[in-house]
Amino acid sequence: MAFNMGPTQANKFWNDKLTAVASATWVRNNHTYKFGGEFKQEVWSDLNITFSQGMLNFTESQTGFPSTQGQNLQGGVVGQKYASFLMGLVNSVSVAARRDPQWRKKAWSFYGQDNWKITRNLTLDYGLRWDYGGQGHELYYRTSMVGTSTPNPSAGNLPGGFIYEGFGAGRCNCEFTKTYPYAFGPRVGLAYQLNDKTVVRAGWGLTYSGGANWWYVTGGSNQLGLGFNSVDFSNPAFGESALLMRDGLQYDRADLYTATLDPGIRPTPGQLNVPPAWGGQINDRNGGRPGRVNQWSFSVQRELSPNLSLQASYVGNRGVWIEANNLIRPNAIRPETLAARGLDLNNPGDRTLLTSRIDSPLAAQRGFGRPYEGFPGSATVAQSLRPFPQFNDNLAVRWAPVGKSWYDSLQVQLTKRYSHNLDLTSSFTWQKELGLGTGGNPSPNAAAINNAFNYDAQKSLTATSQPFIFVVGFNYRTPKVGPNRFIQNLLGNWTFGGLLRYGSGALIAAPNSNNSLNSHVFQGTRMNRVEGQPLFTKDPNCKCIDPRKDFVLNRAAWQDAPAGQFAYSSGFFNDYRWQTQVTENMSLGRRFPIKERFAFELRASFSMSSTGSSCVCRPTSITTLRRRALSIAPVSPMAASGISTPRPGRSSRPPRAPSPAAARSCCESSSRELLTSPLWQPPPIPWRGLLLLARPHG
């Protein structure tokens, strides 16, 4: 963790959305036709002075030992960040211009559908929707990025020069992302009444999302070379400082505000730096393609009694083109590059060579030299083999629609309409959720990437997977009983309600490996699971864990991946889950009429939560994209026919509440420290109640 000096956030944001909707309905005979359209324009403005005063970064490496580079210190560090600060040894510095970018995005949607009552017991809904809307752009095209095929004059004309969005001299005569014009979503739904007590429903449809979320788009976008420039100083090698604080920041202020449109604006001479843009240094050309969900459902509903019905459904979907930026590593070393240079990661000598300085005798002996004039001699051989050796960064990609998702579920729902003073709804879901890719908003939310060049192997359970979920909600009103009217009024008409939810425990991610693979190919990996070893030393649900002394996760169940190799283990295992998640809410209340205009109301509510998340962070939900996808159409053909259209990837259930334990203890669940320290576990959460008295009405 770094020690920083300077503001990391200094923005004023304005986010507005202009929306216009039109619709028409035409009823003719047994047809009900509906047509409509929608226009949206999203506006994102940002007055940004972040880094305008300078941001100084201090780390331990400047006061540590250079010999520790690439060594496995078992989670420990050598050096002190604060000591580096006291000595004025700055690891990196960024100074940025004051910025005021303006982003705009337009979207059009049109739909038509028909509700056709073919017979008294058969209804067919069918329709078509078309969406057209890309990712938008900065109002005046003040955006730049690293061009993967553009020569960079500051790096010997190697690929990786900067390109500038827009039209005219010095620009690419293009927009960085193209709009997908074929987002047609056909949908069909069918409802058939077999008899007086049985109804069969089925539905299918293609739905599209509104595109990847902008995610504070102005702060995450490159604007270098457009008058919104930054001046960066980075350490030339491990343990060396970018500059000394006593010398101050030496730069020309005009460099911050001059629009140069220079393809070689980075790296600066003698350094390996890129502009700070957490959103991404590269915009995916297909970033305007919306995520698509192919979804279907089949259900049978049966009336068991006049007020009791049971419904069983199969719900499935397949999602593609979901934002998953971490699946693309443009500046990681590819296996074929190593093979072409005669390097083998299984060879200890080759691994030593990769972490050696490019100006070392070993590198010269093996025939490796600087890839271009001005390449720092202190950089490693591995750095020189990167696709873009002039940048000591992974070059994050933004809006890459390469993720996928899979969902299948059996959903059973029991509904009791109000009778005998009781109404009740209960549902059970048995489901499987798989995803491929992470790093989007929304994203498939699968396991962390383990070798981006082995695309198909990244498919895994999603971080939010819960195979079993049971939810029941009820309300019961007490009848008037007793020998006299006073007792009847006292004991009758009390309302007792409850919402109870029981679900599988949250997944725990496989821990990261410490085999130093990142220093060789600029990709990390995870540990391998040891066959035959239990994952836990105690059952997480045994209620017998003493957090002061018990190690619950079995350290012997995991081992580092061999040196120079990626792990073969999955990122998530279905049997590697924390405690069963339980949420129980109860309420009791009664209204006592006093006079015509006054009443006395008494209410008490109780809640108990045991989410079992003391060692798992709360990741974002996989359903975000799918929820957006389902909400596109003003009227869904399936919904119009009464066909159940649950959110793909998720059954109907209340959202999870974040756990304080997750934030406090084990958010670094994939780190080795989780395996070498006792788990912090909160004390059992008791029933908690709230009582409201004397609430007058009238």
N, C-alpha and C positions, 0 to 999 in steps of 0.2 A: 504494500500500500504506500502511495506517495504522500509527501507532505507538500502542500501547495501554498503559495502566497499570491493573492489576487482574487477577484470575484470570478466565480465560474458561471454565474447566471446574472445577467443584468438586461432583461428584456421587458418590453411592454408589448403584449400581443392583442390583436383585434381579430376575431374570428366571426364572420357573418355569413349567412346563407340566404340567398334570394330564391324563393320557391313559387312556382305557379302551377296550378293543377286544374285540369278540365276533364269532365266526364259526362257521359250521356247514357241513358237507359231506354230501351225500346222493347215493349212487351207486345208480342203478336202470337196469338193462339197459344200453343204450349211451349213457346220459346221466349226466353228473356235474354236480350242481347245487351251487352255493355261494352262501351268503347271509352277510351280516355287517353290522356297524355300528361306528362309532367316535365317541367323544365327546372333545373337547379343550377345556380351559380354559387360556388363557394369562394369566399374571400379570406385570405390569411395575410395580415400585415404585421410587421415586426419592427419596432424601434429597438435596435440591438447595440448595446455598448459593451458587450462581453469581451474581455481581453483588451479593451481599448487602453486600459492602464497597464497592461502587461500581466502575464500569468507565469510565475516562476515555479518550477517543479524540482523537488529535492527527493533523492532516494538514498538507500543504504550503500549502493554500489560505489559511490565516490569515497566513502570512508571504510570500505571493506577491503578484501584481498582480491586482486585481479585473478589469482589462481583458482578462485572459486567459481569462475564462469563455467557453466555447464555441469557443475558437480551436483550430486544429490546430497543435500544437507538435511534430509529427513524433515523437511518443513521449517527448518531453522534458517536464520539469516546471519550474515557477518556485516557489521557496520551499523550506523545509526543515521536515520534521516535528519534528526535534529542536529547531530554533529556535522553533517554535511552543510546544513543551514548556517551553523555558527562559523564554519570555515569559509563560507561564501562559495561553495562548490555547487553550482547549479547544474542539474541534470538536463533540463530542457526549458526553453522560454518561448512563449508565443505572445506577439503583440498584434492586435487587429485594429482595423479602421472602424469607425462608427458606421453602422449599416441600417438601411431602411428598405429591405426588400418587400415586394408586393406580389403574392402568388394568387393566381386565378385558375379556376377549374369549372368547366361547364359540362352538363350532362342532360341528355334528352331520353325520354322513355315513352313508348306508345304500346297500348295493349287493346285486344279485343277478345271477347269470350261469349259463350252462349250456354245458358242453362236450359237444357231440353228435357222436359218431362215426357218421356217416350210413352210410358204407360202409367197406370196408377201406382205400380210398385217398382218402377225402374226410372231412374234419373241419370242423365249423362251431362257432364260438364266438360267442355273443351275450350281451349283458348290459346292465344299466342301473344308473347310479349317480346319487344325489341328494346334493347338498351344501347345507348351510344354515349360514351364519355370516357375520356382518357385520364391521365394523371395531371394534366394542366402544366403550366409553366410560369416562370416569373414574368410579371407584366411587361417588362422591357427586355426580357431575355438576358438578365444579368446573372447567368449561371455558367459555370465551367465544370469540367471533369477530366479525369485521366482517360485519354484515348488509347485503347489497347493496341491499335495498329498505327498510331500517329508517331512519326519520328520526333524524338526529343533532342534538340540541338545542345542542351546542357548535359546530355549523357551520351555524347558521341553518336547522335542520331539513332540510338536504340529505340525500340517501341516504348510508348509510355509518355508521349508528349501531351500537352493540355489542348483540349478543344473547347470552343466557345459556342454556346447555343445561339440560334438566331440566324439572321440573313444579312449578307453584306460582306465587305472586305474583312478578312481576318477571322470570320466565323465559319461554322460548319455548313451553313445554309441548310439547316435542319432543326428539328426539335428532337431532344434527347430520347423521348419515348414516343412511340406511335400508338394511335388509338385503334382498338380492335373493333372492326365494323360488323362482325358476324355474331353478336350476342343475342341470338334468337332463342327464346325459351318456350317451347311448346309444353302444354300441360293438359292432363286429362284426368277426370275423376268419375267414378261410377258408384252408384248406390242402388242396391237391389233388396227388396223386402221379400224374403222367402215365405214367411207366414206372419201371423199377427204378433209373434214374439221374437222373430229372428231377422236381423238385417246384416247384409254383407256389403262391405265397402272396399274399394280399391282405388289407388291413385298413383300417378307417375308424373314427373315433371323435371324439366331442366331449369335451374335458377342461377342467376349471376349475382355476384357481389357488386358493390359500388366501387370496386377497385381498392388497392392498398391504401391504408390510412396515411395521411400526410405526416403524422408523428412529429409535430413541431418542425415543419418542412423548412422553414427559413434558417433555423440554427443548424440543421443537418445538411445543408447544401453548400457545395463549393462555390465561392464567388471570387476566387483568386484571379487576378489579371483584369478585373472589371471595375476597378476603383473601390472595391470592398476587399482590399488585400490584407494579408497578414505577413509579418516577418517572423520567422521561426529560427531558433537556434537549438540544435540537438547535439547530444554527446556523440563524438565520432567513434567511440568504442566503449566496451564495458569497463566501468571504473573511471573513465575520463570525464571531465566536466565540459559542458557546453560553453561556459564562460565563467568569469569570476565576478562576484557581485561588486567588488571594489572598482572594477572597470566600467560599471554601468552598462546600459544597452546602447550599443553603437550601431545606428542604422539611419538611413535617410528618410525623413518623414514623408517625402513625396512618394516613396515606394508604397505607402499605404493607400494612396488615393488616385494613383495614375492608372488609367485603363490601358494596359499594354497589349492585350490579346496575344501575349507571348506564349508560344507552345513550349518553350523551355523555361518557364518562370520558376519551376522547381525541377531538380533540387538546386539549392544554392551551392556555390563553389565549395568543394571540400566536404560537403555534408550529404546525408542521405535522408532528406526530409520531404514530407508531403504536407499539404495544408490541413489544419484541423477541421474535420467535418465528420461528426459522429454518425450522421445519417448515411454516408457513403461517399467514397471518392469516385465511384462509377455508377451511373444510372443504367439499369438494364434496358436494352432497346425495346423489349416487350413489356415494359413496366405498365403500359396502358391496358394490358389484357386483364379483364376481371376474372376473379376466381369463379369456377363453375361447379355446381353440385348436381349430380344426377341422383334423384331421390325417388323412392317408391315406398308404398305401404299397402298392407292387406289386413283387414280386420273383420272379425265376426262379433256381433253384439247380440246378446240373448237376454230376454226378460225372464228372470227367475220367479218373480212374484210381482204383483201390481206396483210395488214401490222399490223393487230391487233388480238391478241389471248387472250383467257381467260382460266385459269386452276383452278380447284377446287380439293382439295386433303383432304383426311383424313389420318392423320399420328398418329400412336400410338406405344407405347412400354412399356415393363415391365422389370425392372432391378432387379436382385437378386445378392447376394453374394458381395455386395458393402461394402467397409470398413466403419464401424460405431463403433468405439471403445467405445464411450460413452454409448452404449447400455449394456455394461457389467460392473458391479460394483462388483468385486470379494471380496472387503473388506467392503461392506455395510452390515448392520444387516438385515437379512431376517425376514419376518413376522413370519415364523414358529419358529424361535429362540426365539422371544419375547413370543409367545404363550406357548412354552415349559417351559419357566421360569415363567409363570403366570403374564406376564406384558401386560398392555393395554395402548396404547398411548393416549387414550381418558381419562385416569385417571390422574388427576393432580399430585397425589402422586407418581405414577409410573414415570412420566416425571421428577419430582424432583429427584427421586432415580437415574435415568439414568445419570444425570449431577452431581451426588455426587461423591466424591472421593471413591475409592475402599477401603480405610482404614478408612472410616468414620463410626461412630456408626450406622447410618441409614443403610448402606450397610451390616454391620454385623448383624443387627437386622433382615434384610430381607433374610439373608442366602447367601449373595454374598461375595466371596473372590477372592484372586488373582488366575488367571488361571495357573500360573506356578511360581516357585521360581525365584525371581529377577524381577518380574513385579513391576513397580514403584507404590508405595502406593498413589502417588499424581494423578495417572491416574483415569479416571472416570469409573463408572460401565458400561457405554455404550461401552467404549474402551475394557473392558474385555469380552464383548459379541460379538465382531467382529469375523468373521471367522479366521482371523489371528491377534490376539490381540497384538502380538509383534511388529506390524507395525502401526504407527499413520499416515497412508497414505491410499488413496483409491486403491493403486496398479493398476496403469493404464495399460490397455491391448493394445497391438499393433497388427495391421493387422487383426482385427476381421472381417471376411466377413459375417456380419449378417444384413446389411442394405438392404433396398428395395426402389424401385422407381416406380412411375406410371405416364404415360404421355398420354394425348389424345388431339388432336387439329384438327380444321378445318382451312385450309390454302387456301386462294384465291389469285391468282396472275394474274395481267393484264399486258401484254407486248405489247408495240408498237415499232415495228422496225422502223428504220430511214426512214422517208418520210415527205415531206412538211416541211423540216428543223427541225423536232422534233423526238427524240426518248425518250421513257418513260417506266419505270418499276414501278409497284405499287403492294404492297402485304398487305394483312390483315390476321391476325392470331387471332383466338379465341381458347384458350387453357386452360388446367387444369393440374397443376403439383403438385404431391403429393410425399412425401418421408417418410421414416421411418429410423431414426437414424442420428447421427451427429458424428463428431470427426474422420474424415478420410481425405485422400488426394489421390484421390477425395472421397467425401462422398455424401449421399443423401441430405444433407443440409436441413434437416427438423428442426422442433422446438427443443429447448433444452429439454433434457430428464427430464421427470416428473415421477419418480418411475420406475426404470429400471426393477423391478420385474413384472411389468404389461406391457409386451412387446407389445401387440397389440394396446394398448392405445396410443402409441407414434406416430402413423401415423398422419401426418398433412400436410398442405400446405408447400411448400418449401420456404426458406427465399427469394429466387429470383423470386417468382411467379409473373407473369404479365398476367392476363387473356386476355387483349386486346392490340394488337400492330398493328399500321398502319405505313407503310414505303413507301415513294415515292421518286424516283430519276429520273431526267430528264435532257436533254440537248436540247437547242434551238439555232439555228443559224439564225440571222436576215437576211432577203433577201435584195438584192440591190434595193432600191427604190429612187425615186427623179427625178428631171427634167434633171440633167446633170450627167456626169461621176464623177465629184468631189464629189457630194453629195452621189452618189451611193457607191463610195469607202469609204467615211467617215462613212456612217450609216450601210453599209452592212457587212456581215461576222463577226459580233460580236457573240460570243458564251456565252450564259447565261445558267448556270447549277445550280442544286440544289439537296440536299439530306435532306429530311424532315422525322423526326421520332417522333411519338406520341405513348406513352404507358401508361398503368395503373401505378399508384403510387406504390412506394415500401412499402412492408409490415412493420408494426411496431410490435415488439414482445410484448407479454404480460409481465408485470413487475413481478419481483421476489417478493415472499412473505417473510415477516419478522416474521414468526411464529416459528423460532428457531428449525425447524425440523431437520436441519443438525446436531445439537448437540445431538440429540436423536438417529438417525439411519444413520447419515453420508450421507444423501441425502437431497438436498433442493427441493423446490417446487415453484410454481408461484402463483400469485394472481388469485382469481376467478372474472369473469365478472359479474357485477350486471345487472340483467334483467331490461329492461325498461329505463336504463340510456343511454343517448347519449355518444358516445366515444369522441366527440369533442365539445368544446364550440363554435367553429366557423368552418365553412367549410374551409379546408386547401386550396381550390382553389378559395376562394372568393376575394383574393387580398386586403383584408381588415385587415390583421393581423399587429398589432403594437408590434414588438418583445420586446419593452421596458416595456410593461405592461400587455400584453395579455397572459393568460394561455390557450393554445390551447387544450391540452389534458385534458379531464374531470377527475379529481381525484375521483369523486363520482362513476365513472363507474367501479371501481375496489375495491376489499376488500381482506384483508389477508385471506388465508385459515385458517380454525379453527386450534387451537393448537393441534399438534400431528397428523394432517391429511394432505394427499396430495390433491392438488387442483384438481377439476374436469374440470377446464377450459382448452380449447385448447391453444397451444402456439401461433398460428396465427389465425386471423379472416379475412375473405375476405373483410369485410367492415372497417377494421382498417388499412388504408393505408394513406400515406402522399400524397403530391401534384402530379398531373399528370406529367409525365416526357416528356419533350419536348426538342428536339434537331433539330435545323434548320441551315443548312449550304448552302450558296449561293456563286456563283462565276461569274465573268464577265471578259471576255478577248477578245483580238483581236491581230492578227499578221499583221503588215504592211510591205509588201515587199518594199525595197528601191532599191536595185540592185540585180543582180543575186546571189551574195554571202552575202548580208547583208539584215537584216530585223530588224524592230523595234517591240517589243512585249510589250503589256500593259495588266496587269492582276490585278484584285482586288478580294479578297475573304472576305466573311463576315460569322460570326458564332454567333449563339445565343443558349444558353443552359439554361434550367430551369428544372433541374432534380428533384427538390422538395425533396432533401434528407437531409434537415437540421436537421432531428432528427432520421435518420436511417443510420447505418453503412453499408458499402459495403461488404456483405458476398461473399464468393467464389461461383462460378457458379456450378450448378448441372450438367451441361453438360460436365464437365471435363472428367469424366470417359467415358461418352458416345462418346465424341469426339475421345478419344483414341480407344474405341472399334471399331468405324467405320473406323478408319484409319489403321487397322491392315492389311487388305487384299490389296496386290498390285493392284489387279483388282477385283472389286465387280461385281458379276453377275447382280445385279440390275442396277448399274451404267452403265455397258456395254450396257444394252438394252435401255438406255436413260431414265430409270425410275428415277424420282426424289427421292433422299434419303437425305432429310434434317436431320440435327443433331437431334437425339432424345432428347426430352425435351426442344427443342428450335427451333424457326423458323429462317430463314435466316435474320439476322439483324446485324448491327454493334455492337461491344462490348460497354458496358457502361464505361464511364469515371468516375473515382473516384471523389467524391465531396469533396471540401475543407470544406464545412459546416459540412459534416458528421464527419470528423476528429476533428472538433473544438468543436462541441456542444454536441451531444447526442449519442456518441458511446455506452454509458452505457444505451441503451434504455430500457433494461429490469430492471433497478434499480428504486427504489422508488423515487430517486431524480428527475427523469424525470417528475414525476407527481406533484412535489412541487416547480418547478422553471419555469420562463418564458422560452419559446423556443428562442434560438438565431436563427435569420433568416437573411441570407445575403441580401443585397440590390438587387433589380432586376438587372439581368445581361443584359446590353444593347447589341445591335448589335455591333460587333467589326469587323473592316476591316483592311486589309493589302494591300498596293498598291506597285507594282513592276514596275518600269519604265526603259526605255532605255536598253533593253536587246538585244544586237546585236547577230545576227546569221551569221554564215559563218566563 
